[in-house]
Amino acid sequence: MALTPSGLAQALSASSTDKRIDILRRIDEAGSISEAARRAGVSYKAAWQALETLSNLAGTPLVEKAVGGGGGGGAVLTASGRRVLAAASRLDQARAEVLAALQAGDADQAAAGLAALALRTSMRNQMPCTVAGVETRLGFGRVALRLPGGEALHAQITLESVELLDLRPGAALLLLCKATAVRVARPGAEASTVNRLMGRAVRVAEDRRMRHELTLALPDGLHWVGFAESEADIKAGDLVEAWVDENALVLARAG
């Protein structure tokens, strides 16, 4: 299957410093997925996840098995894989020039903001954040996040995603969340204190299921969208709380 322009754009949705692109480059250098994983500092499973994701985005295989050789075989890039690498290098150079031209502010946060402008998704909630800490638990990673206004949230992601995103304190990320995953209620309606955002309702609209779609204004001026049951009788200007499960948050990183 040939690599299409749209597939190339999907595969290059982040800069060439993306771990997935880095693994692809190292496979080209080493001729081995396991060696590429070792050099990139990720597990073999994470490397395979990266390749599967990139190939799915591109719509065509980017790596194929190599038969023979001193090691009894390995992996090589397909023509599409080489095209992705070449384009990634050019995009990375252009991105570096843009960031250098900004000359002020935090470069990592600027990169996250630029990526957000280019990102098109159905998720209503999108905002920059930074990693406050990463806790490794059985089977997953729990990432502590800090929003621009200082609010704290936590996200649960796979250990492979922790590796591929190269998460560490201070890293600038994009936080995404579906509005339908956010529950809104009056203060004190929920017992849990995990992933709670306080704000004021600025827009309230009723949908067909008699639920209210609300837009919350957070203290820092940013906005968060969620839904409340109609019985809550929330009006614009009311103080409300928004709740979201840790596994409903999606993290993205530019570079």
Phi and psi restraints in degrees (value plus and minus 20) as a CYANA .aco file:
   2 ALA   PHI     -97.1   -57.1
   2 ALA   PSI     131.2   171.2
   3 LEU   PHI    -100.4   -60.4
   3 LEU   PSI     100.1   140.1
   4 THR   PHI    -110.8   -70.8
   4 THR   PSI     141.4   181.4
   5 PRO   PHI     -76.9   -36.9
   5 PRO   PSI     -59.5   -19.5
   6 SER   PHI     -88.2   -48.2
   6 SER   PSI     -57.3   -17.3
   7 GLY   PHI     -85.6   -45.6
   7 GLY   PSI     -59.2   -19.2
   8 LEU   PHI     -83.6   -43.6
   8 LEU   PSI     -63.0   -23.0
   9 ALA   PHI     -82.4   -42.4
   9 ALA   PSI     -60.3   -20.3
  10 GLN   PHI     -84.3   -44.3
  10 GLN   PSI     -63.9   -23.9
  11 ALA   PHI     -86.4   -46.4
  11 ALA   PSI     -46.1    -6.1
  12 LEU   PHI    -125.2   -85.2
  12 LEU   PSI      10.2    50.2
  13 SER   PHI     -86.7   -46.7
  13 SER   PSI     -36.4     3.6
  14 ALA   PHI    -142.2  -102.2
  14 ALA   PSI     153.8   193.8
  15 SER   PHI     -93.6   -53.6
  15 SER   PSI     149.5   189.5
  16 SER   PHI     -92.1   -52.1
  16 SER   PSI     -25.2    14.8
  17 THR   PHI    -105.3   -65.3
  17 THR   PSI     -19.8    20.2
  18 ASP   PHI     -75.6   -35.6
  18 ASP   PSI     117.1   157.1
  19 LYS   PHI     -74.9   -34.9
  19 LYS   PSI     -56.9   -16.9
  20 ARG   PHI     -84.6   -44.6
  20 ARG   PSI     -61.8   -21.8
  21 ILE   PHI     -87.7   -47.7
  21 ILE   PSI     -57.9   -17.9
  22 ASP   PHI     -80.2   -40.2
  22 ASP   PSI     -62.8   -22.8
  23 ILE   PHI     -85.0   -45.0
  23 ILE   PSI     -61.0   -21.0
  24 LEU   PHI     -80.3   -40.3
  24 LEU   PSI     -62.5   -22.5
  25 ARG   PHI     -85.0   -45.0
  25 ARG   PSI     -60.2   -20.2
  26 ARG   PHI     -90.6   -50.6
  26 ARG   PSI     -50.5   -10.5
  27 ILE   PHI     -84.5   -44.5
  27 ILE   PSI     -59.6   -19.6
  28 ASP   PHI     -82.4   -42.4
  28 ASP   PSI     -56.2   -16.2
  29 GLU   PHI     -97.7   -57.7
  29 GLU   PSI     -62.7   -22.7
  30 ALA   PHI    -115.9   -75.9
  30 ALA   PSI     -42.3    -2.3
  31 GLY   PHI      50.0    90.0
  31 GLY   PSI       3.3    43.3
  32 SER   PHI    -173.8  -133.8
  32 SER   PSI     112.7   152.7
  33 ILE   PHI     -90.3   -50.3
  33 ILE   PSI     -61.5   -21.5
  34 SER   PHI     -84.8   -44.8
  34 SER   PSI     -59.2   -19.2
  35 GLU   PHI     -91.2   -51.2
  35 GLU   PSI     -56.7   -16.7
  36 ALA   PHI     -83.5   -43.5
  36 ALA   PSI     -60.2   -20.2
  37 ALA   PHI     -82.9   -42.9
  37 ALA   PSI     -62.8   -22.8
  38 ARG   PHI     -82.4   -42.4
  38 ARG   PSI     -65.6   -25.6
  39 ARG   PHI     -87.8   -47.8
  39 ARG   PSI     -51.6   -11.6
  40 ALA   PHI    -101.6   -61.6
  40 ALA   PSI     -30.8     9.2
  41 GLY   PHI      56.7    96.7
  41 GLY   PSI       9.9    49.9
  42 VAL   PHI    -146.8  -106.8
  42 VAL   PSI     146.7   186.7
  43 SER   PHI     -95.1   -55.1
  43 SER   PSI     141.4   181.4
  44 TYR   PHI     -81.0   -41.0
  44 TYR   PSI     -59.0   -19.0
  45 LYS   PHI     -83.5   -43.5
  45 LYS   PSI     -61.4   -21.4
  46 ALA   PHI     -85.3   -45.3
  46 ALA   PSI     -58.1   -18.1
  47 ALA   PHI     -82.9   -42.9
  47 ALA   PSI     -62.9   -22.9
  48 TRP   PHI     -84.5   -44.5
  48 TRP   PSI     -59.5   -19.5
  49 GLN   PHI     -81.2   -41.2
  49 GLN   PSI     -60.8   -20.8
  50 ALA   PHI     -82.5   -42.5
  50 ALA   PSI     -63.9   -23.9
  51 LEU   PHI     -86.2   -46.2
  51 LEU   PSI     -61.8   -21.8
  52 GLU   PHI     -82.7   -42.7
  52 GLU   PSI     -62.4   -22.4
  53 THR   PHI     -84.3   -44.3
  53 THR   PSI     -66.9   -26.9
  54 LEU   PHI     -82.6   -42.6
  54 LEU   PSI     -62.8   -22.8
  55 SER   PHI     -84.5   -44.5
  55 SER   PSI     -59.5   -19.5
  56 ASN   PHI     -83.4   -43.4
  56 ASN   PSI     -63.3   -23.3
  57 LEU   PHI     -84.5   -44.5
  57 LEU   PSI     -59.9   -19.9
  58 ALA   PHI     -95.3   -55.3
  58 ALA   PSI     -43.9    -3.9
  59 GLY   PHI      59.7    99.7
  59 GLY   PSI      -4.2    35.8
  60 THR   PHI    -182.5  -142.5
  60 THR   PSI     129.6   169.6
  61 PRO   PHI     -81.4   -41.4
  61 PRO   PSI     117.7   157.7
  62 LEU   PHI    -125.2   -85.2
  62 LEU   PSI     -33.3     6.7
  63 VAL   PHI    -156.4  -116.4
  63 VAL   PSI     124.5   164.5
  64 GLU   PHI    -157.1  -117.1
  64 GLU   PSI     138.4   178.4
  65 LYS   PHI     -90.8   -50.8
  65 LYS   PSI     122.6   162.6
  66 ALA   PHI    -126.8   -86.8
  66 ALA   PSI     107.8   147.8
  67 VAL   PHI    -114.5   -74.5
  67 VAL   PSI     118.9   158.9
  68 GLY   PHI      66.9   106.9
  68 GLY   PSI    -185.1  -145.1
  69 GLY   PHI      73.4   113.4
  69 GLY   PSI     148.5   188.5
  70 GLY   PHI     -81.0   -41.0
  70 GLY   PSI     -50.3   -10.3
  71 GLY   PHI    -112.8   -72.8
  71 GLY   PSI     -15.2    24.8
  72 GLY   PHI      60.8   100.8
  72 GLY   PSI      -3.6    36.4
  73 GLY   PHI     104.9   144.9
  73 GLY   PSI     149.1   189.1
  74 GLY   PHI    -193.2  -153.2
  74 GLY   PSI    -157.6  -117.6
  75 ALA   PHI    -164.4  -124.4
  75 ALA   PSI     122.9   162.9
  76 VAL   PHI    -153.7  -113.7
  76 VAL   PSI     137.3   177.3
  77 LEU   PHI     -97.9   -57.9
  77 LEU   PSI     123.7   163.7
  78 THR   PHI     -98.0   -58.0
  78 THR   PSI     154.1   194.1
  79 ALA   PHI     -79.4   -39.4
  79 ALA   PSI     -57.0   -17.0
  80 SER   PHI     -85.8   -45.8
  80 SER   PSI     -59.4   -19.4
  81 GLY   PHI     -81.8   -41.8
  81 GLY   PSI     -60.7   -20.7
  82 ARG   PHI     -87.5   -47.5
  82 ARG   PSI     -54.9   -14.9
  83 ARG   PHI     -87.2   -47.2
  83 ARG   PSI     -59.5   -19.5
  84 VAL   PHI     -82.1   -42.1
  84 VAL   PSI     -63.9   -23.9
  85 LEU   PHI     -82.6   -42.6
  85 LEU   PSI     -63.9   -23.9
  86 ALA   PHI     -83.0   -43.0
  86 ALA   PSI     -62.7   -22.7
  87 ALA   PHI     -87.9   -47.9
  87 ALA   PSI     -56.5   -16.5
  88 ALA   PHI     -82.2   -42.2
  88 ALA   PSI     -59.9   -19.9
  89 SER   PHI     -83.4   -43.4
  89 SER   PSI     -60.7   -20.7
  90 ARG   PHI     -88.3   -48.3
  90 ARG   PSI     -59.9   -19.9
  91 LEU   PHI     -86.4   -46.4
  91 LEU   PSI     -58.0   -18.0
  92 ASP   PHI     -85.1   -45.1
  92 ASP   PSI     -58.4   -18.4
  93 GLN   PHI     -84.8   -44.8
  93 GLN   PSI     -63.5   -23.5
  94 ALA   PHI     -84.3   -44.3
  94 ALA   PSI     -60.3   -20.3
  95 ARG   PHI     -83.0   -43.0
  95 ARG   PSI     -62.2   -22.2
  96 ALA   PHI     -82.5   -42.5
  96 ALA   PSI     -57.7   -17.7
  97 GLU   PHI     -86.9   -46.9
  97 GLU   PSI     -59.5   -19.5
  98 VAL   PHI     -85.6   -45.6
  98 VAL   PSI     -65.1   -25.1
  99 LEU   PHI     -85.1   -45.1
  99 LEU   PSI     -57.7   -17.7
 100 ALA   PHI     -85.4   -45.4
 100 ALA   PSI     -53.4   -13.4
 101 ALA   PHI     -90.9   -50.9
 101 ALA   PSI     -42.7    -2.7
 102 LEU   PHI     -85.4   -45.4
 102 LEU   PSI     -60.3   -20.3
 103 GLN   PHI      43.6    83.6
 103 GLN   PSI     -24.9    15.1
 104 ALA   PHI    -166.1  -126.1
 104 ALA   PSI     137.8   177.8
 105 GLY   PHI      62.5   102.5
 105 GLY   PSI     158.8   198.8
 106 ASP   PHI    -101.3   -61.3
 106 ASP   PSI     103.5   143.5
 107 ALA   PHI     -83.8   -43.8
 107 ALA   PSI     -61.3   -21.3
 108 ASP   PHI     -84.5   -44.5
 108 ASP   PSI     -63.4   -23.4
 109 GLN   PHI     -88.3   -48.3
 109 GLN   PSI     -54.5   -14.5
 110 ALA   PHI     -83.8   -43.8
 110 ALA   PSI     -59.7   -19.7
 111 ALA   PHI     -82.9   -42.9
 111 ALA   PSI     -60.9   -20.9
 112 ALA   PHI     -83.7   -43.7
 112 ALA   PSI     -59.9   -19.9
 113 GLY   PHI     -85.8   -45.8
 113 GLY   PSI     -61.0   -21.0
 114 LEU   PHI     -84.4   -44.4
 114 LEU   PSI     -59.9   -19.9
 115 ALA   PHI     -84.0   -44.0
 115 ALA   PSI     -57.9   -17.9
 116 ALA   PHI     -83.2   -43.2
 116 ALA   PSI     -57.2   -17.2
 117 LEU   PHI     -85.2   -45.2
 117 LEU   PSI     -49.4    -9.4
 118 ALA   PHI    -111.3   -71.3
 118 ALA   PSI     -26.3    13.7
 119 LEU   PHI    -109.6   -69.6
 119 LEU   PSI     106.0   146.0
 120 ARG   PHI    -135.2   -95.2
 120 ARG   PSI     101.6   141.6
 121 THR   PHI    -171.3  -131.3
 121 THR   PSI     140.0   180.0
 122 SER   PHI     -98.2   -58.2
 122 SER   PSI     -29.3    10.7
 123 MET   PHI     -94.1   -54.1
 123 MET   PSI     103.3   143.3
 124 ARG   PHI     -93.8   -53.8
 124 ARG   PSI     -53.7   -13.7
 125 ASN   PHI    -114.7   -74.7
 125 ASN   PSI      94.2   134.2
 126 GLN   PHI    -161.8  -121.8
 126 GLN   PSI     106.5   146.5
 127 MET   PHI    -180.4  -140.4
 127 MET   PSI     136.0   176.0
 128 PRO   PHI     -93.1   -53.1
 128 PRO   PSI     135.3   175.3
 129 CYS   PHI    -177.0  -137.0
 129 CYS   PSI     150.7   190.7
 130 THR   PHI    -146.6  -106.6
 130 THR   PSI     134.3   174.3
 131 VAL   PHI    -100.6   -60.6
 131 VAL   PSI     104.7   144.7
 132 ALA   PHI    -113.9   -73.9
 132 ALA   PSI     -43.7    -3.7
 133 GLY   PHI     157.2   197.2
 133 GLY   PSI     140.3   180.3
 134 VAL   PHI    -151.7  -111.7
 134 VAL   PSI     105.8   145.8
 135 GLU   PHI    -135.1   -95.1
 135 GLU   PSI     104.9   144.9
 136 THR   PHI    -110.5   -70.5
 136 THR   PSI     103.0   143.0
 137 ARG   PHI    -140.0  -100.0
 137 ARG   PSI     154.1   194.1
 138 LEU   PHI     -82.3   -42.3
 138 LEU   PSI      88.7   128.7
 139 GLY   PHI      68.2   108.2
 139 GLY   PSI     -29.3    10.7
 140 PHE   PHI    -176.5  -136.5
 140 PHE   PSI     148.4   188.4
 141 GLY   PHI    -132.0   -92.0
 141 GLY   PSI     120.4   160.4
 142 ARG   PHI    -130.3   -90.3
 142 ARG   PSI      95.5   135.5
 143 VAL   PHI    -125.2   -85.2
 143 VAL   PSI     102.7   142.7
 144 ALA   PHI    -105.5   -65.5
 144 ALA   PSI     108.8   148.8
 145 LEU   PHI    -139.4   -99.4
 145 LEU   PSI     129.8   169.8
 146 ARG   PHI    -144.4  -104.4
 146 ARG   PSI     102.0   142.0
 147 LEU   PHI    -100.7   -60.7
 147 LEU   PSI     146.3   186.3
 148 PRO   PHI     -75.0   -35.0
 148 PRO   PSI     -52.2   -12.2
 149 GLY   PHI    -107.8   -67.8
 149 GLY   PSI     -15.7    24.3
 150 GLY   PHI      76.1   116.1
 150 GLY   PSI     -25.7    14.3
 151 GLU   PHI     -83.8   -43.8
 151 GLU   PSI     126.3   166.3
 152 ALA   PHI    -129.3   -89.3
 152 ALA   PSI     115.9   155.9
 153 LEU   PHI    -155.2  -115.2
 153 LEU   PSI     143.5   183.5
 154 HIS   PHI    -148.9  -108.9
 154 HIS   PSI     123.4   163.4
 155 ALA   PHI    -147.4  -107.4
 155 ALA   PSI     120.4   160.4
 156 GLN   PHI    -123.6   -83.6
 156 GLN   PSI     103.8   143.8
 157 ILE   PHI    -156.9  -116.9
 157 ILE   PSI     147.8   187.8
 158 THR   PHI     -90.0   -50.0
 158 THR   PSI     138.4   178.4
 159 LEU   PHI     -83.6   -43.6
 159 LEU   PSI     -53.7   -13.7
 160 GLU   PHI     -83.8   -43.8
 160 GLU   PSI     -57.9   -17.9
 161 SER   PHI     -89.0   -49.0
 161 SER   PSI     -54.6   -14.6
 162 VAL   PHI     -79.1   -39.1
 162 VAL   PSI     -63.0   -23.0
 163 GLU   PHI     -86.4   -46.4
 163 GLU   PSI     -70.0   -30.0
 164 LEU   PHI     -87.9   -47.9
 164 LEU   PSI     -51.5   -11.5
 165 LEU   PHI    -103.8   -63.8
 165 LEU   PSI     -28.0    12.0
 166 ASP   PHI      32.6    72.6
 166 ASP   PSI      34.4    74.4
 167 LEU   PHI     -98.0   -58.0
 167 LEU   PSI     112.1   152.1
 168 ARG   PHI    -177.1  -137.1
 168 ARG   PSI     138.0   178.0
 169 PRO   PHI     -72.5   -32.5
 169 PRO   PSI     113.8   153.8
 170 GLY   PHI      75.2   115.2
 170 GLY   PSI     -32.9     7.1
 171 ALA   PHI     -85.8   -45.8
 171 ALA   PSI     116.3   156.3
 172 ALA   PHI    -108.6   -68.6
 172 ALA   PSI     110.1   150.1
 173 LEU   PHI    -151.1  -111.1
 173 LEU   PSI     149.7   189.7
 174 LEU   PHI    -127.7   -87.7
 174 LEU   PSI     110.2   150.2
 175 LEU   PHI    -123.9   -83.9
 175 LEU   PSI     108.5   148.5
 176 LEU   PHI    -147.9  -107.9
 176 LEU   PSI     125.2   165.2
 177 CYS   PHI    -177.7  -137.7
 177 CYS   PSI     115.0   155.0
 178 LYS   PHI     -87.5   -47.5
 178 LYS   PSI     119.9   159.9
 179 ALA   PHI     -82.4   -42.4
 179 ALA   PSI     -53.4   -13.4
 180 THR   PHI     -89.2   -49.2
 180 THR   PSI     -33.1     6.9
 181 ALA   PHI    -110.7   -70.7
 181 ALA   PSI     -23.1    16.9
 182 VAL   PHI    -123.6   -83.6
 182 VAL   PSI     104.0   144.0
 183 ARG   PHI    -119.5   -79.5
 183 ARG   PSI     112.2   152.2
 184 VAL   PHI    -138.2   -98.2
 184 VAL   PSI     116.1   156.1
 185 ALA   PHI    -171.3  -131.3
 185 ALA   PSI     153.1   193.1
 186 ARG   PHI     -91.2   -51.2
 186 ARG   PSI     133.9   173.9
 187 PRO   PHI     -72.2   -32.2
 187 PRO   PSI     114.2   154.2
 188 GLY   PHI      67.1   107.1
 188 GLY   PSI     -19.2    20.8
 189 ALA   PHI     -95.1   -55.1
 189 ALA   PSI     -45.2    -5.2
 190 GLU   PHI    -129.0   -89.0
 190 GLU   PSI     124.3   164.3
 191 ALA   PHI    -102.0   -62.0
 191 ALA   PSI     -53.7   -13.7
 192 SER   PHI     -91.6   -51.6
 192 SER   PSI     128.1   168.1
 193 THR   PHI    -128.2   -88.2
 193 THR   PSI     -14.3    25.7
 194 VAL   PHI    -105.2   -65.2
 194 VAL   PSI     114.9   154.9
 195 ASN   PHI      33.0    73.0
 195 ASN   PSI      38.2    78.2
 196 ARG   PHI    -135.7   -95.7
 196 ARG   PSI     112.6   152.6
 197 LEU   PHI    -140.2  -100.2
 197 LEU   PSI     111.5   151.5
 198 MET   PHI    -119.9   -79.9
 198 MET   PSI     121.2   161.2
 199 GLY   PHI    -191.3  -151.3
 199 GLY   PSI    -194.0  -154.0
 200 ARG   PHI    -135.6   -95.6
 200 ARG   PSI     117.8   157.8
 201 ALA   PHI     -88.9   -48.9
 201 ALA   PSI     105.5   145.5
 202 VAL   PHI    -131.4   -91.4
 202 VAL   PSI     -41.6    -1.6
 203 ARG   PHI    -162.6  -122.6
 203 ARG   PSI     115.2   155.2
 204 VAL   PHI    -152.5  -112.5
 204 VAL   PSI     105.7   145.7
 205 ALA   PHI    -156.5  -116.5
 205 ALA   PSI     118.2   158.2
 206 GLU   PHI    -112.4   -72.4
 206 GLU   PSI     113.9   153.9
 207 ASP   PHI    -120.7   -80.7
 207 ASP   PSI    -195.5  -155.5
 208 ARG   PHI     -87.5   -47.5
 208 ARG   PSI     -42.6    -2.6
 209 ARG   PHI    -113.6   -73.6
 209 ARG   PSI      -2.0    38.0
 210 MET   PHI      41.4    81.4
 210 MET   PSI      10.9    50.9
 211 ARG   PHI    -127.8   -87.8
 211 ARG   PSI     134.3   174.3
 212 HIS   PHI    -122.9   -82.9
 212 HIS   PSI     105.7   145.7
 213 GLU   PHI    -106.8   -66.8
 213 GLU   PSI     104.1   144.1
 214 LEU   PHI    -141.6  -101.6
 214 LEU   PSI     122.2   162.2
 215 THR   PHI    -128.0   -88.0
 215 THR   PSI     103.2   143.2
 216 LEU   PHI    -119.7   -79.7
 216 LEU   PSI     117.1   157.1
 217 ALA   PHI    -114.7   -74.7
 217 ALA   PSI      96.3   136.3
 218 LEU   PHI     -99.7   -59.7
 218 LEU   PSI     142.6   182.6
 219 PRO   PHI     -76.4   -36.4
 219 PRO   PSI     -47.3    -7.3
 220 ASP   PHI    -106.9   -66.9
 220 ASP   PSI     -17.7    22.3
 221 GLY   PHI      74.4   114.4
 221 GLY   PSI     -30.2     9.8
 222 LEU   PHI     -98.7   -58.7
 222 LEU   PSI     149.2   189.2
 223 HIS   PHI    -146.1  -106.1
 223 HIS   PSI     131.0   171.0
 224 TRP   PHI    -156.4  -116.4
 224 TRP   PSI     116.1   156.1
 225 VAL   PHI    -134.2   -94.2
 225 VAL   PSI     117.0   157.0
 226 GLY   PHI    -175.9  -135.9
 226 GLY   PSI    -189.9  -149.9
 227 PHE   PHI    -149.1  -109.1
 227 PHE   PSI     124.7   164.7
 228 ALA   PHI    -147.9  -107.9
 228 ALA   PSI     130.2   170.2
 229 GLU   PHI     -87.9   -47.9
 229 GLU   PSI     126.4   166.4
 230 SER   PHI     -81.6   -41.6
 230 SER   PSI     -47.4    -7.4
 231 GLU   PHI     -83.6   -43.6
 231 GLU   PSI     -40.1    -0.1
 232 ALA   PHI     -88.2   -48.2
 232 ALA   PSI     -42.5    -2.5
 233 ASP   PHI      32.5    72.5
 233 ASP   PSI      32.2    72.2
 234 ILE   PHI    -110.1   -70.1
 234 ILE   PSI     116.3   156.3
 235 LYS   PHI    -141.5  -101.5
 235 LYS   PSI     140.6   180.6
 236 ALA   PHI     -76.8   -36.8
 236 ALA   PSI     113.1   153.1
 237 GLY   PHI      80.5   120.5
 237 GLY   PSI     -36.7     3.3
 238 ASP   PHI     -92.3   -52.3
 238 ASP   PSI     126.1   166.1
 239 LEU   PHI     -98.1   -58.1
 239 LEU   PSI     109.1   149.1
 240 VAL   PHI    -158.2  -118.2
 240 VAL   PSI     148.4   188.4
 241 GLU   PHI    -141.4  -101.4
 241 GLU   PSI     121.7   161.7
 242 ALA   PHI    -134.1   -94.1
 242 ALA   PSI     115.4   155.4
 243 TRP   PHI    -143.1  -103.1
 243 TRP   PSI     121.8   161.8
 244 VAL   PHI    -168.2  -128.2
 244 VAL   PSI     118.9   158.9
 245 ASP   PHI     -89.3   -49.3
 245 ASP   PSI     129.9   169.9
 246 GLU   PHI     -81.6   -41.6
 246 GLU   PSI     -54.9   -14.9
 247 ASN   PHI    -102.9   -62.9
 247 ASN   PSI     -16.6    23.4
 248 ALA   PHI    -114.7   -74.7
 248 ALA   PSI     -26.9    13.1
 249 LEU   PHI    -110.7   -70.7
 249 LEU   PSI     118.0   158.0
 250 VAL   PHI    -133.8   -93.8
 250 VAL   PSI     114.7   154.7
 251 LEU   PHI    -131.6   -91.6
 251 LEU   PSI     118.9   158.9
 252 ALA   PHI    -154.9  -114.9
 252 ALA   PSI     129.4   169.4
 253 ARG   PHI    -153.4  -113.4
 253 ARG   PSI     116.0   156.0
 254 ALA   PHI    -112.1   -72.1
 254 ALA   PSI      89.6   129.6
